[in-house]
Amino acid sequence: MATGRQPNEGLAAGDEVSGPILAAVLAAGIGSFAMGLFVYLNEAGFFTAPSFYGPAGGVSGRTSLAALTWLAAWAILHWRWKDRAVQRGRVFALTLGLIGLGLLATFPPVWAIF
């Protein structure tokens, strides 16, 4: 299937394609943030996650939805960045920020603040 672009089109000499790797890194941050968001929304009463496995309850639904979000983000970012050199610093900073926010949203004291 022709996309109209050549591989590595637009890269300067010496640049290497880093998009696929950084797509996986950023997708991990997005998945972590999604997990925190699903937990927070569930605890706030805005969203009730389905129970995919009875003994685990709603946590099975929240983790499954977060995993699907991670996979979708990874697929979309990989498709968009597969032939690009992406700035590592920005992606790593954004990923760490998303992981931090996702982790923060899973703690009960944070639920009481908002």
KOLKE-229631 format. One record per residue: chain; residue in one letter; x, y, z of N, C-alpha, C in turn. Coordinates in nm, 4 decimals, padded with zeros to 6 digits. Last residue first. Example, Ala and Ser with C-alpha at 12.3 -4.5 7.8 and 13.67 -1.06 7.14 Angstrom:
2
<rec A; S; <01.2850; -00.2250; 00.7080>; <01.3670; -00.1060; 00.7140>; <01.2900; 00.0030; 00.7870>>
<rec A; A; <01.3190; -00.5690; 00.7800>; <01.2300; -00.4500; 00.7800>; <01.3200; -00.3300; 00.7800>>
! end
This chain:
114
<rec A; F; <-01.0684; 01.6521; 04.5211>; <-01.1507; 01.6966; 04.4092>; <-01.2882; 01.6393; 04.4248>>
<rec A; I; <-00.9777; 01.5408; 04.7602>; <-00.9440; 01.6798; 04.7258>; <-01.0376; 01.7340; 04.6186>>
<rec A; A; <-01.0442; 01.2755; 04.7666>; <-01.1154; 01.3660; 04.8567>; <-01.0906; 01.5128; 04.8218>>
<rec A; W; <-00.8634; 01.1600; 04.5908>; <-01.0048; 01.1577; 04.5561>; <-01.0824; 01.2575; 04.6399>>
<rec A; V; <-00.6249; 01.1751; 04.7269>; <-00.6437; 01.2650; 04.6123>; <-00.7909; 01.2705; 04.5749>>
<rec A; P; <-00.6410; 00.9688; 04.9147>; <-00.6443; 01.1090; 04.9602>; <-00.6664; 01.2084; 04.8456>>
<rec A; P; <-00.6280; 00.7274; 04.7430>; <-00.7531; 00.7760; 04.8029>; <-00.7492; 00.9196; 04.8554>>
<rec A; F; <-00.4492; 00.7252; 04.4377>; <-00.4409; 00.7336; 04.5823>; <-00.5695; 00.7930; 04.6422>>
<rec A; T; <-00.4569; 00.7407; 04.1644>; <-00.4967; 00.6138; 04.2249>; <-00.4957; 00.6165; 04.3769>>
<rec A; A; <-00.3551; 00.9816; 04.0807>; <-00.5006; 00.9643; 04.0752>; <-00.5479; 00.8334; 04.1366>>
<rec A; L; <-00.0792; 00.9363; 04.0890>; <-00.1413; 01.0238; 04.1878>; <-00.2928; 01.0023; 04.1949>>
<rec A; L; <-00.0456; 00.7825; 03.8594>; <-00.0188; 00.7245; 03.9908>; <-00.0863; 00.8061; 04.1001>>
<rec A; G; <-00.1102; 00.9737; 03.6631>; <-00.1853; 00.8488; 03.6743>; <-00.1681; 00.7838; 03.8097>>
<rec A; L; <00.0856; 01.1668; 03.7097>; <-00.0550; 01.2009; 03.7274>; <-00.1416; 01.0765; 03.7422>>
<rec A; G; <00.3178; 01.0106; 03.6493>; <00.2992; 01.0727; 03.7799>; <00.1539; 01.1079; 03.8077>>
<rec A; I; <00.2705; 00.9467; 03.3813>; <00.2818; 00.8389; 03.4801>; <00.2589; 00.8954; 03.6208>>
<rec A; L; <00.2752; 01.2070; 03.2726>; <00.1538; 01.1259; 03.2645>; <00.1557; 01.0114; 03.3653>>
<rec A; G; <00.5432; 01.2802; 03.3277>; <00.4315; 01.3576; 03.3801>; <00.3016; 01.2783; 03.3806>>
<rec A; L; <00.6820; 01.0883; 03.1793>; <00.6972; 01.0917; 03.3250>; <00.5840; 01.1708; 03.3902>>
<rec A; T; <00.5940; 01.1648; 02.9196>; <00.5661; 01.0316; 02.9732>; <00.5765; 01.0298; 03.1249>>
<rec A; L; <00.7006; 01.4212; 02.8970>; <00.5562; 01.4020; 02.8924>; <00.5169; 01.2671; 02.9508>>
<rec A; A; <00.9739; 01.3550; 02.9074>; <00.9153; 01.4448; 03.0069>; <00.7635; 01.4283; 03.0128>>
<rec A; F; <00.9982; 01.1900; 02.6797>; <01.0271; 01.1358; 02.8126>; <00.9658; 01.2230; 02.9220>>
<rec A; V; <00.9296; 01.3759; 02.4784>; <00.8506; 01.2540; 02.4967>; <00.8736; 01.1954; 02.6355>>
<rec A; R; <01.1312; 01.5700; 02.5066>; <00.9902; 01.6058; 02.5227>; <00.9046; 01.4832; 02.5516>>
<rec A; G; <01.3633; 01.4134; 02.4537>; <01.3442; 01.4852; 02.5787>; <01.1986; 01.5198; 02.6065>>
<rec A; R; <01.3434; 01.3167; 02.1866>; <01.3380; 01.2270; 02.3020>; <01.3028; 01.2991; 02.4314>>
<rec A; Q; <01.1716; 01.4070; 01.9079>; <01.2549; 01.4606; 02.0158>; <01.2360; 01.3782; 02.1426>>
<rec A; V; <01.1859; 01.1701; 01.6415>; <01.1066; 01.2432; 01.7402>; <01.1989; 01.2890; 01.8521>>
<rec A; A; <01.2007; 01.1084; 01.3171>; <01.2918; 01.1294; 01.4300>; <01.2180; 01.2212; 01.5267>>
<rec A; R; <00.9807; 00.8753; 01.1556>; <01.0207; 01.0082; 01.2010>; <01.1259; 01.0016; 01.3107>>
<rec A; D; <00.8270; 00.6636; 01.0669>; <00.9404; 00.7062; 00.9843>; <00.9976; 00.8407; 01.0283>>
<rec A; K; <00.6240; 00.6264; 01.2615>; <00.7093; 00.5147; 01.2198>; <00.8321; 00.5552; 01.1380>>
<rec A; W; <00.4349; 00.7941; 01.3785>; <00.5761; 00.8255; 01.3979>; <00.6712; 00.7223; 01.3390>>
<rec A; R; <00.1775; 00.6926; 01.3257>; <00.2094; 00.8317; 01.2910>; <00.3581; 00.8621; 01.2933>>
<rec A; W; <00.1952; 00.4290; 01.4159>; <00.1561; 00.4553; 01.2776>; <00.1965; 00.5967; 01.2353>>
<rec A; H; <00.2575; 00.4754; 01.6848>; <00.3521; 00.4027; 01.5981>; <00.3216; 00.4315; 01.4511>>
<rec A; L; <00.0230; 00.6041; 01.7715>; <00.1510; 00.6758; 01.7716>; <00.2541; 00.6072; 01.6825>>
<rec A; I; <-00.1629; 00.3917; 01.7349>; <-00.1797; 00.5203; 01.6653>; <-00.0475; 00.5967; 01.6585>>
<rec A; A; <-00.0575; 00.1874; 01.9016>; <-00.0816; 00.1641; 01.7590>; <-00.0898; 00.2956; 01.6818>>
<rec A; W; <-00.0515; 00.3175; 02.1532>; <00.0709; 00.2650; 02.0936>; <00.0535; 00.2465; 01.9431>>
<rec A; A; <-00.3239; 00.3690; 02.1937>; <-00.2282; 00.4804; 02.1856>; <-00.0994; 00.4357; 02.1179>>
<rec A; A; <-00.4191; 00.1048; 02.2044>; <-00.4667; 00.1966; 02.1001>; <-00.3700; 00.3135; 02.0830>>
<rec A; L; <-00.2838; 00.0092; 02.4334>; <-00.2624; -00.0532; 02.3024>; <-00.3062; 00.0379; 02.1882>>
<rec A; W; <-00.3873; 00.1856; 02.6312>; <-00.2439; 00.1782; 02.6051>; <-00.2169; 00.1197; 02.4663>>
<rec A; T; <-00.6586; 00.1176; 02.6180>; <-00.6168; 00.2549; 02.5883>; <-00.4691; 00.2585; 02.5535>>
<rec A; L; <-00.6434; -00.1469; 02.7048>; <-00.6903; -00.1180; 02.5690>; <-00.6522; 00.0233; 02.5255>>
<rec A; A; <-00.5571; -00.0996; 02.9669>; <-00.4717; -00.1752; 02.8745>; <-00.5139; -00.1530; 02.7295>>
<rec A; A; <-00.7803; 00.0342; 03.0681>; <-00.6514; 00.1040; 03.0621>; <-00.5563; 00.0333; 02.9659>>
<rec A; L; <-00.9674; -00.1726; 03.0508>; <-00.9866; -00.0515; 02.9708>; <-00.8578; 00.0290; 02.9597>>
<rec A; S; <-00.8536; -00.3497; 03.2383>; <-00.8710; -00.3905; 03.0978>; <-00.8888; -00.2699; 03.0072>>
<rec A; T; <-00.8663; -00.2021; 03.4729>; <-00.7352; -00.2386; 03.4185>; <-00.7454; -00.2816; 03.2729>>
<rec A; R; <-01.1480; -00.1780; 03.4991>; <-01.0618; -00.0594; 03.4903>; <-00.9260; -00.0934; 03.4295>>
<rec A; G; <-01.2315; -00.4478; 03.5125>; <-01.2759; -00.3606; 03.4035>; <-01.1873; -00.2397; 03.3864>>
<rec A; S; <-01.1089; -00.5324; 03.7450>; <-01.0795; -00.6029; 03.6202>; <-01.1217; -00.5197; 03.4999>>
<rec A; V; <-01.2211; -00.3696; 03.9361>; <-01.0801; -00.3468; 03.9020>; <-01.0425; -00.4201; 03.7727>>
<rec A; G; <-01.4779; -00.4571; 03.9885>; <-01.4594; -00.3496; 03.8910>; <-01.3153; -00.3240; 03.8523>>
<rec A; G; <-01.3938; -00.7984; 04.0665>; <-01.4864; -00.6852; 04.0654>; <-01.4524; -00.5839; 03.9576>>
<rec A; A; <-01.2597; -01.0316; 04.1058>; <-01.1811; -00.9077; 04.1067>; <-01.2705; -00.7844; 04.1081>>
<rec A; P; <-01.4539; -01.2330; 04.0846>; <-01.3819; -01.2152; 04.2108>; <-01.3006; -01.0854; 04.2187>>
<rec A; G; <-01.5503; -01.1823; 03.8005>; <-01.6278; -01.1635; 03.9223>; <-01.5487; -01.1432; 04.0504>>
<rec A; Y; <-01.4221; -01.0080; 03.5505>; <-01.3891; -01.1267; 03.6291>; <-01.4481; -01.1052; 03.7678>>
<rec A; F; <-01.5202; -00.7766; 03.4483>; <-01.4922; -00.8845; 03.3536>; <-01.4605; -01.0161; 03.4239>>
<rec A; S; <-01.7366; -00.5385; 03.5260>; <-01.6609; -00.6435; 03.5936>; <-01.6421; -00.7591; 03.4960>>
<rec A; P; <-01.7045; -00.2032; 03.3998>; <-01.7654; -00.3361; 03.4012>; <-01.6753; -00.4349; 03.4744>>
<rec A; A; <-01.6897; 00.0919; 03.5970>; <-01.6234; -00.0017; 03.5069>; <-01.6938; -00.1368; 03.5128>>
<rec A; T; <-01.8688; 00.3720; 03.5995>; <-01.8629; 00.2415; 03.6641>; <-01.8055; 00.1433; 03.5639>>
<rec A; F; <-01.8262; 00.7119; 03.6527>; <-01.8018; 00.6006; 03.5618>; <-01.7965; 00.4716; 03.6432>>
<rec A; F; <-01.8666; 00.8966; 03.8499>; <-01.8976; 00.9348; 03.7116>; <-01.8921; 00.8186; 03.6138>>
<rec A; G; <-01.7851; 00.8503; 04.1093>; <-01.9208; 00.8134; 04.0727>; <-01.9616; 00.8517; 03.9318>>
<rec A; A; <-01.5309; 00.8762; 04.1938>; <-01.6128; 00.9976; 04.1981>; <-01.7576; 00.9701; 04.1599>>
<rec A; E; <-01.4293; 00.6250; 04.1374>; <-01.4459; 00.6636; 04.2776>; <-01.5315; 00.7888; 04.2932>>
<rec A; N; <-01.4251; 00.6390; 03.8566>; <-01.5046; 00.5374; 03.9243>; <-01.5320; 00.5780; 04.0690>>
<rec A; L; <-01.2453; 00.8468; 03.8135>; <-01.3839; 00.8616; 03.7677>; <-01.4759; 00.7604; 03.8343>>
<rec A; Y; <-01.0109; 00.7264; 03.9249>; <-01.0679; 00.8494; 03.9808>; <-01.2146; 00.8659; 03.9415>>
<rec A; V; <-00.9775; 00.5038; 03.7534>; <-00.9936; 00.4858; 03.8981>; <-01.0610; 00.6087; 03.9584>>
<rec A; F; <-00.9459; 00.6319; 03.5063>; <-01.0564; 00.5377; 03.5265>; <-01.0825; 00.5142; 03.6747>>
<rec A; L; <-00.7102; 00.7808; 03.5602>; <-00.8344; 00.8490; 03.5258>; <-00.9547; 00.7585; 03.5484>>
<rec A; G; <-00.5210; 00.5777; 03.6040>; <-00.5534; 00.6724; 03.7100>; <-00.6854; 00.7429; 03.6847>>
<rec A; M; <-00.5289; 00.4627; 03.3451>; <-00.5611; 00.3843; 03.4635>; <-00.6005; 00.4757; 03.5792>>
<rec A; A; <-00.4433; 00.6778; 03.1869>; <-00.5780; 00.6235; 03.1683>; <-00.6200; 00.5414; 03.2898>>
<rec A; F; <-00.1795; 00.7029; 03.2737>; <-00.2735; 00.8105; 03.3005>; <-00.4171; 00.7616; 03.2877>>
<rec A; S; <-00.0836; 00.4604; 03.1697>; <-00.0785; 00.4869; 03.3140>; <-00.1763; 00.5972; 03.3525>>
<rec A; G; <-00.1223; 00.5042; 02.8941>; <-00.1903; 00.3939; 02.9620>; <-00.1927; 00.4123; 03.1128>>
<rec A; I; <00.0525; 00.7195; 02.8570>; <-00.0906; 00.7381; 02.8312>; <-00.1713; 00.6282; 02.9002>>
<rec A; G; <00.2971; 00.5954; 02.9142>; <00.2503; 00.7073; 02.9954>; <00.1009; 00.7309; 02.9789>>
<rec A; A; <00.3002; 00.4093; 02.7060>; <00.3025; 00.3626; 02.8446>; <00.2549; 00.4726; 02.9391>>
<rec A; A; <00.3111; 00.5791; 02.4861>; <00.1903; 00.4987; 02.5067>; <00.1851; 00.4430; 02.6487>>
<rec A; L; <00.5738; 00.6707; 02.5073>; <00.4635; 00.7624; 02.5344>; <00.3329; 00.6868; 02.5581>>
<rec A; V; <00.7076; 00.4275; 02.4378>; <00.7337; 00.4953; 02.5654>; <00.6165; 00.5871; 02.6016>>
<rec A; A; <00.6128; 00.3719; 02.1813>; <00.5897; 00.2752; 02.2888>; <00.6078; 00.3407; 02.4255>>
<rec A; A; <00.7110; 00.5966; 02.0506>; <00.5666; 00.5717; 02.0517>; <00.5317; 00.4739; 02.1636>>
<rec A; L; <00.9818; 00.5622; 02.0693>; <00.9215; 00.6646; 02.1532>; <00.7692; 00.6562; 02.1541>>
<rec A; I; <01.0078; 00.3601; 01.8773>; <01.0490; 00.3368; 02.0157>; <00.9805; 00.4369; 02.1085>>
<rec A; P; <00.9128; 00.4838; 01.6402>; <00.8499; 00.3628; 01.6930>; <00.8843; 00.3349; 01.8392>>
<rec A; G; <01.0900; 00.7241; 01.6189>; <00.9461; 00.7284; 01.6398>; <00.8849; 00.6023; 01.6970>>
<rec A; S; <01.3446; 00.7426; 01.5460>; <01.3213; 00.7079; 01.6859>; <01.1725; 00.6994; 01.7174>>
<rec A; V; <01.5723; 00.7258; 01.2966>; <01.4306; 00.7087; 01.3224>; <01.4139; 00.6619; 01.4666>>
<rec A; E; <01.8321; 00.9681; 01.3241>; <01.7870; 00.8301; 01.3157>; <01.6395; 00.8235; 01.3512>>
<rec A; D; <02.0309; 01.2018; 01.1497>; <01.9135; 01.1715; 01.2315>; <01.8783; 01.0247; 01.2164>>
<rec A; G; <02.2296; 01.2198; 00.9597>; <02.2690; 01.1881; 01.0968>; <02.1518; 01.1618; 01.1901>>
<rec A; A; <02.0615; 01.4573; 00.7693>; <02.1726; 01.3626; 00.7746>; <02.2140; 01.3421; 00.9198>>
<rec A; A; <01.7117; 01.4772; 00.8517>; <01.8409; 01.5373; 00.8218>; <01.9484; 01.4304; 00.8302>>
<rec A; L; <01.4205; 01.3506; 00.7034>; <01.5215; 01.3393; 00.8082>; <01.6496; 01.4055; 00.7631>>
<rec A; G; <01.2435; 01.3507; 00.4933>; <01.2446; 01.4672; 00.5799>; <01.3446; 01.4597; 00.6937>>
<rec A; E; <01.1848; 01.0077; 00.4853>; <01.1696; 01.1350; 00.4149>; <01.1669; 01.2485; 00.5164>>
<rec A; N; <01.1993; 00.7506; 00.5788>; <01.2995; 00.8460; 00.6263>; <01.2937; 00.9798; 00.5537>>
<rec A; P; <01.0326; 00.6182; 00.2957>; <01.0873; 00.5985; 00.4300>; <01.1978; 00.6987; 00.4587>>
<rec A; Q; <00.8232; 00.8513; 00.1199>; <00.9345; 00.7579; 00.1186>; <00.9819; 00.7373; 00.2621>>
<rec A; R; <00.4750; 00.8709; 00.0752>; <00.5986; 00.9161; 00.1381>; <00.7029; 00.8073; 00.1246>>
<rec A; G; <00.2552; 00.7535; -00.0343>; <00.2960; 00.8790; -00.0937>; <00.4220; 00.9355; -00.0317>>
<rec A; T; <00.1827; 00.5074; 00.0465>; <00.1353; 00.6184; 00.1295>; <00.1727; 00.7530; 00.0701>>
<rec A; A; <00.0753; 00.2064; -00.0979>; <00.1573; 00.3265; -00.1108>; <00.0972; 00.4401; -00.0297>>
<rec A; M; <00.0841; -00.1174; 00.0000>; <00.0000; 00.0000; 00.0000>; <00.0889; 00.1240; 00.0000>>
! end
